[in-house]
Amino acid sequence: MKNLDFNLMKSLLLDHFRKNLEKFAATIENKEVYAVILDCHATYGTVNMKWNTVNSFKNRADKYYSSYTPDQLLGARGVEYNVGDFYYEDSKQPEEINNFENLYENVLSEYFDSEDEESYNELIQKFINTLVEIVYELAPTFSQLNKTDNFIAYIVEHDSDDLEYIKKTVTIEDYYKAFPKMKEYDQYLSTIYSLPKEDQVTHWCNLLYELLIEKDTDGTRSLKQMYRNKYDVEEEIIKLGLIASSNVVTLFEVFSGYVPSVDGLIIQSEIHTRWMFLNILIDIKNADEETINRLKQILIRKYEIDNEIQECINIARTLHALDSSRFPEEVHDKSRVRLLNFEEYKNK
């Protein structure tokens, strides 16, 4: 790939990482290492090795995160596995590695500028695959570490979810051993997915409602015990797609104070909460005509009666996302206080 010697890069990084781990292994700090992560940025070809011990995690948590709840501290989404909070990091890398990074970045930029998407993606995948090979080939060196029984080694890429590549180097057994809450949540999802789609929509929308009003229920407690939150619920609603759109609009009506909730409450929420429902609809990108017309009527009411112009801009954007052939893009002033093409929505 345009003079990029990945074999050389791999050899240089392996040698560098091995030396760092071997040096650490000879120190008194080599106790209860629970993770080694190759922290990379595939857009720039950079990678650093970071690792952490149980003691260094506890010290950092006590010093900086004493007010955090267990779900914020522990597990895959907590400080415990946040690579930015790891204490140990490899030393300054040899110049040859920096040279490769510069060449890699230049080649990738050429592909991007020429809109060669295939070559661009191939190069990034080659970079990731090389790091996967490095993790596997570091296994003999890992044996020199004093590891916990749930030790894992994996790759984190800056522009991806932290767990995007973990199963390339970690078996499902070790994954669940490191993250028991993940196993619990996967089993929970399996149960929900076995329900009819309509029941899944009801489950997730009711759960989102309960989380937003901070209602203590079996559902909210169970979710929190698995270190999950409203964002996970939003994700599941979005996955359900079209069938969930009507319920999302109903939630938007409820939190606008237009209709009572399932338990008879009249709620007037903050605009950022209502914007969340619109974002869900934008991500779903689909709704039936009845649902779209309901949202249009909400727009008219907020514009003509409630005078909530800024929110009208958000609703207009949502309507365009749901049916771009019917509704135009929103037009607003520079200050975002006026929807300039309201009549185009009202008359559609």
C-alpha positions in Angstrom: 0.0 0.0 0.0 2.0 2.9 -1.4 5.3 2.0 0.3 3.8 1.4 3.7 5.7 -1.4 5.3 3.2 -2.8 7.9 5.6 -5.7 8.7 8.3 -3.2 9.7 5.7 -1.3 11.7 4.6 -4.4 13.5 8.2 -5.5 14.2 9.1 -2.1 15.6 6.0 -1.8 17.8 6.3 -5.4 19.1 9.9 -4.8 20.1 9.0 -1.5 21.8 6.0 -2.8 23.6 7.8 -5.9 24.8 10.7 -3.9 26.2 8.2 -1.7 28.1 6.3 -4.6 29.6 9.4 -6.5 30.5 10.8 -3.5 32.3 7.6 -3.0 34.2 7.4 -6.8 35.0 10.7 -6.5 36.9 9.3 -3.8 39.2 7.4 -4.1 42.5 4.5 -2.4 40.9 3.8 -5.5 38.8 0.8 -6.6 40.8 -2.8 -7.3 39.7 -2.6 -6.0 36.1 -6.1 -6.3 34.8 -5.9 -4.8 31.3 -3.5 -3.9 28.5 -4.9 -1.7 25.8 -3.4 -0.6 22.5 -4.8 3.0 22.3 -4.9 4.0 18.7 -6.1 6.6 16.3 -6.5 5.0 12.9 -6.9 8.4 11.2 -3.3 9.2 12.1 -1.7 5.8 12.5 -0.8 6.5 16.1 -0.8 3.8 18.8 0.3 3.8 22.4 0.2 0.9 24.8 -1.4 1.5 28.2 -2.1 -0.8 31.1 -3.5 -0.6 34.6 -3.4 -2.4 37.9 -6.1 -2.8 40.5 -4.1 -0.6 42.9 -3.6 2.3 40.4 -7.3 2.2 39.5 -8.3 2.4 43.2 -5.8 5.3 43.8 -7.1 7.3 40.9 -10.8 6.6 41.8 -10.1 7.8 45.4 -8.3 10.9 44.3 -10.4 12.1 41.4 -13.7 10.2 41.4 -14.7 9.8 45.0 -18.3 11.1 44.3 -18.9 8.6 41.4 -21.5 5.9 41.6 -20.5 2.2 40.9 -21.9 2.4 37.4 -19.7 5.4 36.7 -16.6 3.7 38.2 -16.8 0.1 37.3 -17.1 -2.0 34.2 -16.5 -1.4 30.5 -18.1 2.1 30.6 -16.6 3.2 33.9 -13.4 4.8 34.9 -12.0 1.3 35.5 -11.6 0.6 31.8 -11.4 4.1 30.5 -8.0 4.1 28.7 -7.6 7.8 29.4 -7.5 7.0 33.1 -4.9 4.2 32.9 -1.8 5.0 34.9 0.9 3.2 32.9 1.9 4.0 29.3 4.7 3.0 27.0 7.8 5.2 26.8 8.7 7.5 23.9 8.6 5.6 20.7 11.5 5.2 18.3 11.8 7.6 15.4 11.1 4.9 12.9 7.6 4.4 14.3 7.0 8.1 14.1 8.2 8.1 10.4 5.7 5.3 9.6 2.9 7.3 11.3 3.6 10.3 9.2 3.7 8.3 6.0 0.5 6.5 6.9 -1.3 9.7 7.6 -0.2 11.2 4.3 -1.3 8.2 2.3 -4.7 8.1 4.1 -5.1 11.9 3.5 -4.5 11.3 -0.3 -7.2 8.6 -0.3 -9.6 11.0 1.5 -8.9 13.9 -0.8 -9.3 11.8 -3.9 -12.5 10.3 -2.5 -11.1 6.8 -2.8 -13.3 5.4 -0.1 -12.4 1.7 -0.8 -8.6 2.3 -0.5 -9.2 4.5 2.6 -11.2 1.8 4.4 -8.8 -0.9 3.4 -5.8 1.0 4.8 -7.6 1.6 8.1 -8.6 -2.0 8.3 -5.0 -3.1 7.6 -3.8 -0.8 10.4 -6.3 -2.3 12.9 -5.5 -5.9 11.8 -1.8 -5.3 12.4 -2.6 -4.2 15.9 -4.7 -7.3 16.4 -1.7 -9.4 15.4 0.5 -7.4 17.8 -1.8 -8.2 20.7 -1.7 -11.9 20.0 2.1 -11.9 19.6 2.5 -10.1 22.9 0.9 -13.1 24.7 4.2 -14.6 25.9 5.2 -11.2 27.3 1.9 -10.9 29.1 2.8 -14.1 31.0 5.5 -12.1 32.8 2.9 -9.8 34.3 1.2 -10.5 37.6 -2.3 -10.6 36.2 -5.8 -10.8 37.6 -7.9 -13.8 36.7 -10.0 -11.5 34.5 -7.1 -9.9 32.6 -7.8 -8.8 29.0 -5.8 -7.2 26.2 -7.5 -5.4 23.4 -7.6 -2.4 21.0 -9.4 0.9 21.5 -9.8 3.2 18.5 -10.5 6.9 19.2 -13.2 7.3 16.7 -15.0 4.1 17.5 -16.9 2.7 20.5 -14.3 1.5 23.1 -15.5 -2.1 22.7 -15.7 -2.1 18.9 -12.7 -4.3 18.4 -12.5 -6.1 21.8 -13.8 -9.5 20.5 -11.0 -9.6 17.9 -8.6 -10.4 20.8 -10.7 -11.4 23.7 -12.8 -14.6 23.8 -16.4 -14.4 24.8 -15.6 -16.3 28.0 -12.9 -13.8 29.0 -15.1 -10.9 27.9 -17.9 -11.9 30.2 -15.4 -12.7 33.0 -14.1 -9.1 32.8 -17.5 -7.6 32.3 -20.1 -9.7 34.1 -22.6 -6.9 33.8 -22.3 -7.2 30.0 -23.4 -10.9 30.2 -26.3 -9.9 32.4 -27.4 -7.2 30.0 -27.0 -9.5 26.9 -29.3 -12.0 28.6 -31.7 -9.3 29.5 -31.8 -8.1 25.8 -32.3 -11.7 24.7 -35.4 -11.9 26.8 -36.8 -8.6 25.5 -36.0 -9.5 21.9 -38.1 -12.6 22.2 -41.2 -10.5 22.7 -43.4 -9.3 19.8 -42.1 -6.0 18.3 -45.1 -4.0 19.7 -44.4 -5.3 23.2 -40.7 -4.3 22.8 -41.7 -0.8 21.9 -44.0 -0.6 24.9 -41.2 -1.9 27.2 -38.5 0.5 26.1 -40.8 3.6 25.8 -42.2 2.9 29.3 -38.7 2.4 30.7 -37.5 5.6 29.1 -40.4 7.5 30.6 -39.7 6.0 34.1 -36.0 7.0 33.8 -36.8 10.5 32.8 -39.2 11.2 35.7 -36.7 9.3 38.0 -39.4 6.8 39.0 -38.1 3.9 41.1 -39.4 0.7 39.5 -38.2 -2.8 39.0 -37.4 -1.9 35.5 -35.2 1.1 36.3 -33.5 -0.6 39.2 -32.7 -3.6 37.0 -31.3 -1.4 34.3 -29.1 0.6 36.7 -27.8 -2.6 38.3 -26.5 -3.6 34.9 -24.7 -0.2 34.6 -27.1 0.9 31.9 -28.9 4.2 31.4 -31.4 6.1 29.2 -28.9 6.2 26.3 -29.1 2.5 26.0 -32.9 2.6 26.0 -32.8 5.3 23.3 -30.5 3.0 21.2 -33.0 0.1 21.5 -35.9 2.4 20.5 -34.0 3.6 17.5 -33.2 0.0 16.5 -37.0 -0.8 16.4 -37.4 1.8 13.8 -40.8 2.7 12.2 -42.9 0.8 14.6 -41.6 2.9 17.5 -42.1 6.3 15.9 -45.7 6.8 17.1 -44.8 6.0 20.7 -41.9 8.5 20.6 -44.2 11.2 19.4 -46.6 10.3 22.2 -43.7 10.8 24.7 -43.0 14.1 23.1 -46.6 15.1 23.6 -46.4 13.9 27.3 -43.3 15.8 28.1 -44.7 18.9 26.3 -47.6 18.8 28.8 -50.1 18.3 26.0 -51.4 14.9 27.2 -51.3 13.1 30.5 -48.7 10.4 31.1 -49.7 6.7 31.5 -50.0 7.3 35.2 -52.0 10.5 34.8 -49.2 13.1 35.3 -49.0 16.4 33.4 -45.4 17.0 32.7 -43.7 20.2 31.4 -40.1 19.2 30.8 -37.0 21.2 29.8 -36.5 21.7 26.1 -33.4 19.5 26.1 -35.5 16.5 27.2 -38.0 17.1 24.4 -35.1 17.5 21.9 -34.1 14.0 22.9 -37.3 12.6 21.5 -36.9 14.5 18.3 -33.3 13.2 17.9 -34.7 9.6 18.3 -37.1 10.3 15.4 -34.4 11.8 13.3 -32.3 8.7 13.8 -35.2 6.4 13.0 -35.8 8.4 9.8 -39.2 6.9 9.3 -42.8 7.3 10.5 -46.3 6.6 9.1 -48.5 9.4 7.8 -50.6 9.6 10.9 -47.5 10.0 13.2 -46.0 12.7 10.9 -49.3 14.6 10.9 -49.4 14.5 14.7 -45.9 15.9 14.8 -47.0 18.6 12.3 -49.9 19.6 14.6 -47.5 19.9 17.5 -45.4 22.2 15.4 -48.4 24.4 14.6 -49.4 24.6 18.3 -46.0 25.4 19.5 -45.6 28.1 16.9 -49.0 29.7 17.0 -50.0 29.2 20.6 -47.0 28.4 22.8 -44.6 30.7 20.9 -41.8 28.2 21.4 -40.1 29.2 18.2 -36.7 27.6 18.9 -38.3 24.2 19.5 -40.3 24.7 16.3 -37.0 24.8 14.4 -36.1 21.4 15.9 -39.5 20.0 15.0 -39.2 21.3 11.5 -35.8 19.6 11.1 -37.4 16.4 12.4 -40.3 16.5 9.9 -37.8 17.0 7.1 -35.8 14.0 8.3 -39.0 11.9 8.3 -40.3 13.0 4.9 -38.0 15.1 2.9 -40.2 15.0 -0.2 -43.0 16.7 1.8 -41.2 19.0 4.2 -38.3 21.3 3.2 -35.2 21.9 5.3 -35.8 24.4 8.1 -34.8 28.0 7.5 -34.1 30.2 10.5 -32.4 33.4 11.4 -28.8 33.6 12.6 -29.9 33.7 16.2 -32.1 30.6 15.8 -35.1 32.5 17.3 -37.4 32.4 14.3 -38.5 29.7 11.9 -38.6 31.6 8.6 -40.5 29.0 6.5 -43.1 28.0 9.0 -45.9 28.4 6.4 -44.3 25.7 4.2 -44.8 23.2 7.0 -48.2 24.3 8.0 -49.6 24.0 4.5 -48.1 20.7 3.7 
